[in-house]
Amino acid sequence: MSILTNIFENLKQSGRKAFIPFITAGDGGLDNTEALIFSLAENGADIIELGVPFSDPMADGPVIAKSHERAVADGVSLADVLAIVERFREDNVHTGIVLMGYTNPVEIYGYKAFAERAKEVGVDGVLMVDMPPEEAQDLKKELDDVGIDLIFLVAPTTTDDRLQQIAGIASGYIYYVSLKGVTGAGNLDVDSVNQHLSRMRKYIDLPVGVGFGIKDAKTAQKISETADAVIVGSTIVSIVEQLSSDRDKMVTKVGNLALKISNAIN
């Protein structure tokens, strides 16, 4: 059983849902990222998605795209992100860590070398936004060899045939993109999300986390009634952008938001 599967099983047994916050690694400085990870873990995060900075984050809206730009401008690399995870694991071995990003940096690093280093530092899952399942077999093999889950996105437009294809390769959990468009866009239609989750579960027997459009504790609570996990990104990244020059204030505000969302969904 993988670490992520174990996290979801333990939550299910206690009648709880997973809270999964997202931040872009290195945005506002690597030290700020480390402080944020610890704050999120201390304030209810069950799994943390760490965005790997990339120069062309095509699936992300303006807030997260700009966070990538800032981190790339500061020279933050995949190796830096892995080093952050390694330091975090010196004090925390319980909170799940998922790297979320784009294929190019991992291809440059090398699939085998990446998988081995990711396992060494304590990564539990990987989500490559731009890697379709039919092109994921090589990376999947290397991650399987070291026991790291490969997570996939599912959208409202994903067909039944595509869902079955994803079901054959995905592990850990599914990230359901609740809106058509990019991160941080639009208003969330909870009824529509519930309908899509019902359709997905006919084909995919994995926990489903819902992200995109979840901006506060109230919305998170509504989504948690049917989803297995609530994923929150743009709202947190906005706080980092606004307060990165005042670490204490930034960490406190992010921690307070995380605690409110965690409490709301459980």
N, C-alpha and C positions, 0 to 999 in steps of 0.2 A: 504493500500500500504506500502510495506516495505521500509526501508531507502535506500537500494541498488536499488530497483526498481525506487524510486523517483529520485535518482541520475542519473540513465540512462535515465529516461524520460526527465529530465531537460536538459541533454546534447543533447538528440535527438532534442528537440525543438529549441535549439540554433545551431544545425548543427555541433555539436562537438562529438568527441570520447573520451572515458575514458582512462586515463593513470593510470595504476596500477603497482607501484613498489613493489618489495618484498625485505624484509630483514629478517634475522634470529634474533629473539629477544634475547638479552643478548650477542650476539657476540661482543667481544671487551669491554664488560661491559654494565651494565644496563643503566648507565648514557649516554653512547654513543648512545644506542638505542633510548632513549628519545630525544636526540638532533637530531638524524637522522629523526625521525618521524616528528618532527616539521619542519625540513628543507625540507623534501619531500612535506609536505602539503603546505608550503609556495612557493614551486617551481613547482606547477602544478599537483600534485597527486590528483586524484579524489577519489581513494580508495587505501588504503595501506594494503598489505598482510603481516602479521606478522608471521614468522615461529616459531612454538613452538618447542624448542629443544628436540631432541629424539636421543637415543643411536644407532639406526639402521635405518637411513634415506634412505631406499632402492631405492626410486625413484629419488634420487638426485645425480647429478654428483659430481666430486671431490671438486669443489669450495664450493658448498652449504653443501655437506656432512661434509667437514672440519669445516665449520662454526657451524654446529650442535655439532661436537666433542668439539670445543672450549667452546661453551656455556654450554654443559653438564658437562665438566670438571670444569667449574666455579660454578657448582651447580644451574644453572638457571632452575626454575621449571615453571609449568603451572601457579601456583599462582603468580609467579613473573611477568609473561607476562600479566596476567589480571590486576595486579597492575599498570603496565606501561600504559595500556589502560585507566585505571581510572584517572591517573594523566594527560594524554593527554586530556581527555575530560573536564578537568577543564578549558581549554583554547580553545578547538576546538570541536565543536559539528557538524560540517558540513562534514568533510572528512570521508568517509566510512572506517571502520576497519574490516578486515577479518582475522580470525585466521586460519592458514594453518599448518597442521601437521599430526600426526599419531594417531591411535585410542587408543593405550594403556594408555597414560597419562589421556585421557578423561574418559576412563573406570575406572581407579583407582580413579579419582576425583568423579565419579558418574555422570551419564547423567543429572539427575534432578538438582543436586547441581551445576554442571557446567553450565547448561543453565541459571539457576537463577542468578548465579554470573556474567556470561558473559553479561546478559541483564543489570544487575545493573551497571556494569562498562562502558557499551556503545559499546559492540561488535555488529556488524551488520550482520556478516556472518561467517560461519564455513565451512572449506574444510578439510575433512579427506582423505588423499591420499590413504590409504589402506582399506577404507571401501566401499565395493560394495553396490549397491542400495538394493539388496535383504537382506542385513544385517543391513540396516540403519533405519528401521522403528521405533525402540525404541528411538534412538537419534532424529530422525525427529519429533516424537511426542513432546518430551520435548522442542525442539527448536521452533516448531510451537506455543506451548503454550505461549512462551514469545516473539514471533515475530522476531526470528532470522532466516535468510536464511541458508539453507543447500545446498552448492555448490558442483558440481561434475566435475571430469575430464572426458574428452572425447579424445580419441586418434585416429590417422589415421586408426588403425585397428579395431575400434569399429564398430560392425555390425549394420545393420538397426534395427534388433530386440532389440538390446541393447540400441540403441538411444531412441526407444519408451519407454523402461523400465525406462531409466533415466529421460525422459520427464515427467513421472508420479510422480516423487518424488523431482526433483531438483527445486530450486528457486533462485532468485537473479540474477545469471548469470551462464554460463557454462565456464569452463576453458578448452580451446582446446589446447592439447599438440601437437604442430606443427611438432614434430620430433619423430621418433621411437628411443627410448633410454632414456637417463637420461638428467637432466637439464644441460645446457651449452654445449651440444654436437652438432657436425655437422654444416652444412650450410643450411640455410633456403631456401626452394623452394617455392617462393611466389605463383606461379601458382598452385602448388599442394595444398597449403593451401586454396586457393580460391575455388578449386574444392570440397574439403572436407567441407568447410563452406556451400556451396550450398547444398550439400547432407544433412548435419546436419539440416539445416533450414526447410527441408521438415517434420521433426519430432519434433523439439524442438523450441518452441516459447519463447525463452529467449535471452537476449543479450549474445553475445559470445566474450569472451576475448581470445586472442591468446598469448601463452607464449612458452618458450623454443626456443633458437636460435636467439632471438632479442637482438643484442649487441650494437646498435647505433641508432642515430636519423634517418639515411637514411633508414634502414631496418624497423624501427618503422613506418615511414611515408608510406612505401609501404603496410605494413600490415593493416594500419588504413583505407585504401581505401575501404576495404570490411569488416573488423572486427569491432565490436562495442567497443572493448577495446584492448589496447596493454599492455602486462604484461612483465616486465623486472626484472630479478632477479640476475643471476650469475654475470653480469657485475658490478652491484652495490655492491654485496657481495665481489667481488674481491677488490674493492676500500677499503672497510671496513677492509679486511684482511691486505692490504698493509699499511694502514694509521691509524690503530686504536690507535697507540701510540701518534698520533698528532691529537687530536679531531678537532681543528679548521680547519686544512687542509683537514681532512677527510670530515667534514660536508660541507665545501665549494665545494670540488670536486664533491661530491654526488649531492649537490644542483644544481651545474652548469649542470651536466649531465641530471638531472631530468628536468630542465628548457628547455634544448635543445630538449629533447624527447617530452615534452608537447607541445612546440611550433611547432615541426615538424608534429605532428599528428593533429594539429588544425590550 
